[in-house]
């Protein structure tokens, strides 16, 4: 038996086995890692980069097993390729950080726990005395827009029994405008605080053979905002319509910088998007900036992008939400027709986009506390809490 030949064959066999094991491990983890990365980010580019990285590891791991790393060509090629991947991660990570730093005005970013009743939060308005009424069981199940949670949370703190009322699942919660309407129409919620119902909601109520009963609670301004360094400070109603219909696409048309206008919108079922549609009147609203993402089932989902505070961006919301709840010092509210959105201009109805917000219930509601609660909201005490919460009283 040739011992040297046996040793060589044994060494080659071990390398073959090692190569197979390493290849299986790299391919297994690389395959699932690539799939997870692609789905979680929704970006095909990341998936391709991950696949290329896996292929690189596969090739050079096998070259290492077969002792080829001693060659300078192999070694330097590997270093160059890894450097490219590192550079890709740094660049994409920097872009992701920058994108994240721009995003504001998302209702998901607002911490509603700081407005929850009976939590000793100084953000919840107080009467400073006992309310004229105190509600007992069955307590009304309240819901409403994120922007209006502070005011109806203050109502609950004034007249509900002291208890824990979680903002996401209790008698006093906020599931945003769309969730509140859905809960009301399913009769899971009894009184919701929202802007005027859109035609789609009215149609759903009609299909269920119920009426929506609206009680005005207060008034609020619908505002447009831009980056604080944008030189444009005033727009007319017609200007806004032309921006959001796509007729005017550059800020230089309004005396601003020679930059394209990035006009963000909100999801279709949001209260502020419905207000934008009212502002547009008969003009067609252009498609919003959106992003295509890969869903967990492999399909493509198109999502309306959240507002990003770029220097050429314009967005919209309600005054109290954007001014107080979000607390971002990188934006400025635009004047409309020369009038700034303020409590005074809302009170005097001089700001063009002033609208009531409502407490809404179904005509079939049976809770015995409903009428007395609504009367109290319209009373001096209820309206004082509207004012102390930072909104403008209706009555």
TORBAPA-706070 format. One record per atom (N, C-alpha, C): x negated, y, z. Coordinates in steps of 0.02 Angstrom, whole numbers, plus 50000, padded with zeros to 5 digits. Layout:
residues N
XYZ;...
This chain:
residues 395
499584994050000;500005000050000;499565006250000;499705010849954;499335017049949;499605021950001;499225022750056;499455026950112;499555034250091;499095036850051;499145043950029;499775045049987;499915040149943;500505040849901;501135040449943;501115036049994;501695035450039;501815041950077;501265044950100;501315051250137;501595056750094;501365057050031;501615062249985;502355061249972;502545054949958;503255053549944;503685055150005;503435053550064;503805054950125;503895062550135;503345066150121;503375073450127;503875076450078;503875073850016;504345076349967;505065074749986;505165068750013;505835066850035;506085071350091;505645072950137;505835077450192;506015084350166;505635086550115;505785093150086;506455093050050;506585087550015;507235086849981;507805087150031;507735083250085;508245083150138;508315090050169;507755093250184;507765099950214;508095104950168;507945104350103;508225108950053;508985108050050;509205101750052;509935100350048;510285103150110;509995101850169;510305104250232;510345111850233;509795115250217;509785122550216;510285125350166;510315122250107;510775124550055;511505123950078;511665118250110;512345117150134;512535122350187;512075123550234;512205128450288;512315135450259;511855137550215;511895144250185;512535145050144;512695140050103;513295140350062;513935140350104;513935136350157;514535135950199;514685142650232;514185145150269;514285151450304;514335157350256;513955157050201;513975162350152;514655162850118;514945157050101;515595156950067;516135160150111;516185157750173;516715160350217;516565167550238;515925169250246;515755176150263;515945180950207;515835178950146;516015183050088;516765184050082;517145178550093;517875178950090;518135183750144;517895182850205;518125187050261;517955194350249;517345195750226;517135202550213;517555205850159;517695202150106;518095204850050;518805206450073;519115201850110;519795202950133;519845208550184;519375208650232;519405213550286;519285220650262;518855221450211;518705228150185;519135229950125;519385224750090;519775226150030;519355228649972;518705227949976;518265230549924;517885224849891;518005224149826;517675218849787;516915219749787;516695226149789;515975227549788;515615224149847;515935224349906;515635221149964;515595213649955;516105210749924;516105203649911;515555201649863;515465205649811;514925204249762;514235204949795;514155210149836;513515211149870;513375205349918;513895202949953;513815197349998;513625191049961;513955189949904;513805183949864;513085184249838;512865190149817;512175190849793;511675189649849;511845191949909;511405190849967;511355183449984;511925179949981;511925172749994;511505169049942;511575170949879;511195167849825;510445169049835;510275175049855;509565176749868;509285172449924;509665171949979;509445167750034;509365160450013;509835158149973;509825151249950;509195149749910;509045154149863;508455153149819;507805153449859;507735158649900;507095159549934;507015154849993;507565152550023;507505147550076;507235141050047;507485139349987;507235133249954;506515134049931;506335139949908;505635141149890;505185140449951;505445142850008;505065142150070;504965134950090;505495130850082;505445123750098;504915120350055;504865122449993;504385119349947;503705122949946;503605127349995;502945130250005;502755135549955;503245138749923;503085143649871;502995150749898;503125151649964;503075158349992;502345160749997;501895156249988;501195158249990;501005162449929;501405161849876;501275165649815;501495172849825;501065177549809;501215184649819;501835186849778;501895184049718;502465185949676;503125184449710;503175178349739;503785176249773;503895180549835;503365181549873;503405185349936;503645192449923;503345195849875;503505202849862;504195203549830;504385198749789;505055198849760;505585198349815;505465193849862;505925192949918;505985199449959;505405202549974;505405208750013;505795214249977;505685214749911;506035219849872;506795218849872;507005212549863;507715211149862;508045212449930;507705210349984;507975211550050;508005219050064;507505222750041;507505230050050;508105233150014;508275230549955;508855233049919;509505231849957;509565225949987;510155224350027;510205228850089;509625229850121;509615234350180;509815241350160;509565243750103;509735250350078;510485250850063;510765245550034;511485245350019;511895245950083;511695242150134;512055242450199;512005249350229;511415252550226;511335259250254;511765264350217;511755264050151;512145268750111;512895267850122;513125261550118;513835260250127;514055261650198;513625260150246;513785261650316;513845269150327;513385272950295;513415280150300;514045282950269;514235280150211;514845282350178;515455280750221;515465274850251;516035272950294;516075277550355;515495279150384;515495283650442;515755290550422;515535292850363;515765299450340;516515299450327;516755294150296;517475293550283;517865293550348;517615289850397;517955289450462;517955296250497;517415299950489;517375306450523;517855311450493;518075310250430;518525314850397;519255313750415;519425307750435;520135305950442;520445309050504;520985312650493;521375315350548;522105315050528;522535317250571;523255317750558;523595310950550;523275305750571;523605299250570;523975298350635;524615296350630;525005295250691;524715289750734;524305285350703;524005279950741;523455282450788;523195288450774;522635291050813;522865294850875;523515295850884;523765299750941;523905295050999;523635296651057;523735292651117;524365295051153;524905291451143;525545293451172;525585292051247;525125288151273;525165286651345;525085292951387;524765298051358;524675304251396;525315308351400;525845306051366;526495309351370;527025304951403;526825299251429;527325294651459;527625297551523;528265296651534;528595299251594;528325296151658;528325300151711;528155297751779;527445295051786;526985297251743;526295294951747;525835300551770;526125305751800;525735311451825;525315314651770;525595314751709;525245317851653;525455325151648;524975329651650;525155336651647;525395338851578;525365334251530;525615335851463;526375335151459;526675331851507;527405331051506;527725336951541;528155340451506;528475346451533;528935344751591;528945349051640;529365348051700;529825353951711;530415352651739;530885358051754;530655362251813;530325359051860;530125362451921;530665362151975;531195358351961;531735357352008;532115351051988;532575348952031;532985343052015;533455344751957;533515340051910;533975341151854;534705340751878;535135343851840;535845344051859;536175337251855;535885332651815;536155325851810;535605320851823;535795314851845;535335309251852;535685303151821;535355300051773;535665294251740;535495287851777;535975283451778;535885276751807;536005271551751;535885265251768;536005259951719;536735259851696;536855258451633;536375256451581;536025262551550;535375262751556;534995268351528;535005268051452;535045273951422;535015274351349;534325272051324;534325268251272;533695266151241;533495271351190;532955275051206;532735280651166;532155278651120;532115281951063;531575280951016;531515287350975;530995287750934;530945293650892;530275294550859;530205300050823;529585301750788;529015302850838;528415301250816;527825302550858;527785309850878;527915314350830;527855321450844;528365323950894;528905320150906;529425322350952;529415318651018;528965313851025;528935309951087;528845314351149;528415319451147;528325323451208;528975326551234;529415328551189;530025331951212;530535327051241;530625321251208;531125316751236;530845312751295;530185312351300;529875309451360;529995314051420;529975320551408;530105325351462;530835325051483;531295323951436;532005322951454;532075317051501;531745311451482;531805305351522;531515306451592;530955309951596;530655311151662;531115315351706;531515319651675;531955324051714;532575320351739;532845315651700;533505312951719;533525305351727;532985301851708;532975294551717;532715292751787;532875286851812;532585284551875;531825283851868;531455285451920;530725284951916;530525277651906;530125276451855;529925269551838;529355270051787;529135264251763;528625264151710;528975263551643;528845268251599;529145268251533;528595268251481;528415262351458;527885261451409;528095264451342;527655268351312;527825271851250;527925267151190;527715260951197;527775256251141;528315250951151;528535249951214;529065244851224;529405246051292;529895250451292;530285251751352;530915255451331;531285257851380;531885261851364;531705268451331;531075270651340;530855277051311;530225275651270;530305274551206;529735272751165;529735276751100;529165276351065;529115279550999;528825274450950;529225272650901;528985268150848;528935271850782;528825278350786;528775282850729;529465283550696;529505288050649;530155289750618;530475283650586;530085279850548;530375274150512;530615268750560;530215267450612;530405262350661;531025264450701;531075270950715;531655273350754;532295272550713;532275274350649;532865273550607;533055266150601;532555261950591;532695254750585;533005252150649;532735254150707;533015251950771;533725254250782;533865260450762;534545263050770;535045259350727;534875258250664;535335254850618;535435247550636;534945244650670;535025237750694;535365237550762;535515243450788;535835244350854;535385241650910;534735241850899;534255240050951;534065246150993;534155252150965;534055258451000;534705262350997;534825266551048;535475269951053;535445277351037;534875280451047;534805287551032;534085288851009;534025291950950;533355293150924;533255300550910;532635302850913;532465309850903;532035310350840;532325313350788;532025313150722;532205319350682;531845320650626;532075325850579;532715323650545;532965327850502;533575326350465;533525319750427;534045315550429;533995309050395;533945309750320;533495305950288;533455306050215;534045302350184;534135303150120;534715300150085;534705292550090;534105289650093;534065282350097;534365279750163;534245283450217;534515281450282;535265282450283;535495287950253;536215289150250;536565283650210;536245281350158;536525275850117;536565269450157;536045268050196;536045261950238;536595262250291;536695268050320;537225268850370;537905267850337;537995270650278;538625269950243;538755262650225;538225259050206;538305251950189;538515247850250;538315250150310;538505246650372;539165249250399;539465254050363;540115256950382;540075260350451;539525263950462;539455267850524;539255274950504;539385279650548;539185286550537;538605288350582;538175292650556;537635295350597;537875301950628;537845302250694;538055308250730;537435312150751;537365318250725;536765322150736;536895327850785;536495328150837;536525333650885;535865337550881;535885343850858;535265347850855;534955348650925;534305347950929;533945348350993;533485354450994;533115355450941;532645361050937;532465362350865;532005367050855;531775368750788;531015368150784;530785366350726;530065365350716;529875367750647;529245369450639;528985371750574;528625365950538;528755365450474;528395360750431;527805364650402;527205362250415;526605366250399;526155362750349;525775366850314;525255364450268;524585366750296;524085362450291;523425364250319;522875362250271;522295365850279;521705364650238;521095364650284;520525363050256;519895363550294;519795370750317;519515371550375;519435378250404;518995382750362;518555379850320;518115383850279;518405385350210;518995382850197;519325384350132;519525391750133;519305395650084;519455402850083;520195404450072;520575399650046;521295400850035;521655400850102;522045405950115;522405406550179;523145407250171;523375408350110;524095409450099;524305406450033;524885403150033;525185400549972;525925402549971;526205402949912;526925404049906;527265397249901;527925397149907;528295390949901;528185388049831;528165392449781;528055390049712;527355387149705;526855390149738;526175387449735;526165380249761;526495379149818;526505372449849;526845367449803;527385369549773;527745365149726;527305363349667;526925368249642;526495366949584;525905362449603;525665363149664;525115358749687;525365351549690;525935350649723;526165343749735;526535340649675;526655344649623;526915341749562;526355340349513;525745342849530;525165341749486;525085346949432;525475352449435;525415357649384;524785361849394;524595362949457;523975366549472;523515361749510;522905361049485;522455355949513;521785358649538;521695365249536;521055368149557;521175374049604;520765374549657;520855379849707;520695386749679;520325387149624;520155393649596;520785397349572;521315393649559;521935396749538;522245401049593;522035399849655;522295403649712;521755407949744;521205409049707;520665413149733;520165409249776;520205402649774;519755398449812;519155396249772;518805391349796;518225388649761;518435384849699;517965384249653;518095380349591;518025372949608;518545370249640;518555363249662;519245360349648;519265353949630;519925350749620;520305350349686;520965351049683;521385350649743;521535343349757;521365341149817;521525334349838;522135334749883;522715333349855;523355334349891;523595327849922;523485327049986;523685320950021;524435320950035;524705314950039;525395314050058;525435309050116;526045307650138;526155302950192;526555296950165;526585291450201;526995285850179;527725288050168;528055284850123;528715286950101;529235287250156;529165282850207;529665282650260;529525287350318;529015291550312;528855296050367;529285302350364;529395305450422;529805311450425;529505317250387;528835317950390;528515323550355;528535322650279;528505316450255;528565315350183;529255317250158;529765315750199;530445317750180;530505325250177;530165328750223;530175336050222;529835338650159;529285335550139;528955337650077;529425337050018;529815331750016;530285330849961;530815336449960;531005338750019;531475344350022;531145350749996;530515351750014;530145357649990;530085357549914;530005351649885;529915351149813;530545352749774;531115352349806;531745353749771;531845349149713;531925352049653;532045347949593;531395345949558;530835348449582;530195346849550;529985339749567;529685336449518;529465329549528;528825329449570;528815325249620;528235324449664;527735319749631;527115321849625;526605317649593;526425311749639;526105306849611;525885301049650;525345303149700;525355300349760;524865302249811;524195298749801;523655301549830;523015297849831;523135291149866;522885285849837;523015279249865;522405274849859;522435269149892;521875264449892;522165257449882;521855253649839;522075246749828;521675242149873;522035238249913;521705233749961;521935226549948;521475221849960;521645214849953;522005212550015;522585209450007;522965207050065;522695200350087;522915198050146;522705191650173;522905185850129;523425186750088;523655181450045;523355181949975;522875186449967;522535186949903;522845191849855;523425194849873;523745199749829;523445206649838;523665211349798;523425218149801;523965222549832;523775226349883;524235231049916;523985238049902;524435242349879;524255249349867;524505253449926;524045256749961;524215260550020;524095267950010;524555272150035;524445279350034;523895280950084;523385284650061;522815286150104;523005291150158;522725290350218;522785295350270;522435301750248;522655307250277;522335313650263;521595313450281;521175315750236;520455316350249;520275323650243;519965326250294;519835333450297;519235335650255;519285334350190;518775336750144;518895344250132;518375347650108;518435354850099;518915356750043;519085351850000;519555353349946;520235350049957;520365347750019;520985344150033;521535348750059;522155346550049;522735349850079;523185344350106;523475345450164;523925340550194;524495344150228;524935340450260;525525343350291;525735339250351;526095342450395;526355339050455;526845343950488;527005342650551;527395347250591;526935351150637;527105357450650;526655362050686;526405359250752;526855356850795;526655354650861;526195348650857;526345344050812;525935338050805;525225339850783;525155343850731;524495345350705;524115350250748;524475354550784;524155359850824;523975357450894;524405353250923;524325351550994;524165344151005;524525339750972;524445332650986;523805329850956;523615332050897;523005329650865;522395333350890;522465339850900;521915344050927;521285343450886;521335345450823;520755345450779;520575352650761;519965354550773;519775361550761;519445362450692;519525357550648;519225358050582;519725359850528;520345361150547;520855363050498;521135369850516;521475372750468;521855378950481;522525378350446;523045381050479;523705381150449;523735386850398;524035385450342;524125390550291;524735394950306;524685401250289;525285405450287;525675403450225;526325404050229;526755402850171;527165409250160;527115411850100;527435418350084;527195423750133;526565423250155;526275428250198;526455427550272;526815422250290;527035421450360;526685415250390;526375416150447;526045410550481;526545406550521;526455399950525;526905395850567;526755396950641;527205399750677;527115401050748;527795400550783;527775400250848;528395400050886;528835406050870;528515411850865;528895417950851;529225417750782;528845415450731;529135415250663;529665409750657;529605404550698;530125399450699;530755402250732;530675405650788;531245408650823;531625413450778;531255417450740;531575422550698;531755419950629;531585413550615;531715410550550;531395414450493;530805417350506;530455420950453;529965416350416;529745411050449;529325406050415;529775401950370;529575400850307;530035397650258;530255390550274;529815386650307;529975379550316;530125378050390;530685380450413;530925379150481;531525374550476;531535369350515;532105364750514;532245362150583;532875360450597;533035357550663;532785350450667;532695348050728;532625340950739;533205338750783;533375332450779;534015330150806;533955324350854;534455323750896;534585317550933;535145314150893;535015308050871;535485304650826;535725298150857;536385297050854;536665290650875;537185288450825;537375282250830;537885279550785;538585281250812;539065281850768;539755283450788;540055277750829;539745271850827;540005266050863;539695265350933;539255270150952;538905269651016;539395269351075;539245265251125;539705264351182;539385265751250;538745267651251;538425268751316;538765274451353;538985273351415;539355278551452;538935284651470;538275284151465;537835289751481;537715294451422;537935292351362;537745295951301;537995303151301;538635304251311;538915310951305;538635315751357;538575313451419;538315317851471;537585319651458;537205314851432;536495316151416;536435321351360;536845320651308;536825325351253;537035332351275;537545332751317;537765339251342;537215342451384;536855338451423;536315341051464;535735343551419;535595339951365;535055342051319;535215348951291;535855350251278;536055356751249;536115362151302;536085360151366;536155364951420;535515369151429;535545373851474;534975378151489;534365374051511;534495368851553;533945364751577;533615360851520;534025357651479;533755353851423;533365358151375;533635363951359;533305368451312;532665371451342;532655372251408;532045374551441;531485369451432;531655362951437;531155357751427;530915357551354;531365359051307;531155359451237;530625364851230;530755370551261;530285376151257;529625374651293;529675371751353;529075370151392;528665364651358;528975360451319;528625355151283;528235357851224;528365364051205;527995367151150;528395367951086;529045366551088;529465367251030;529915373451038;530325374750989;530775380450993;531485378051006;531815380551059;532495378451074;532975379951017;533485375851011;533975376750958;534535381550980;534725381151044;535305384951068;535095391351104;
